[in-house]
Amino acid sequence: MKVAFPDVLGLAPENIEVLSLTGDASNRRYFRVVSKKPPLSAILMQKGRPEGFKASEEKTGRGENAPPGDPFLLIGKMLSEASLPVPKILGENDDGSLLLQEDLGDASLYSYLKE
């Protein structure tokens, strides 16, 4: 996979390693983008096309009742406002299919809430 957004991180592409992460039930894929110089990592989210019953994942309403943006970003904003740790958005491509975000480690929201 070609690395996206190297300029956002200020890194040379030859110093970047991309590691595939285990996904969940969504049509998104996640990658950890790691640089050794300086030590740094970020998470790259690649959105797939909505598939059949998953179409509601990206299109949750119509007309005046439609949410004002991407559900992933809206939920992140809501969690942040509730003082839960959410990653900062570092960059996004024009069509929204790639999103680079802060790497908060491997803990899930579920494990955070269990503690």
Secondary structure, DSSP 8 states (H G I E B T S, - for coil): -----HHHHT--GGGEEEEEE---SSSEEEEEEEETTTTEEEEEEEE----GGGGGGT----GGGS-SS-HHHHHHHHHHHTT-----EEEE-TTSSEEEEE---S--HHHHHH-
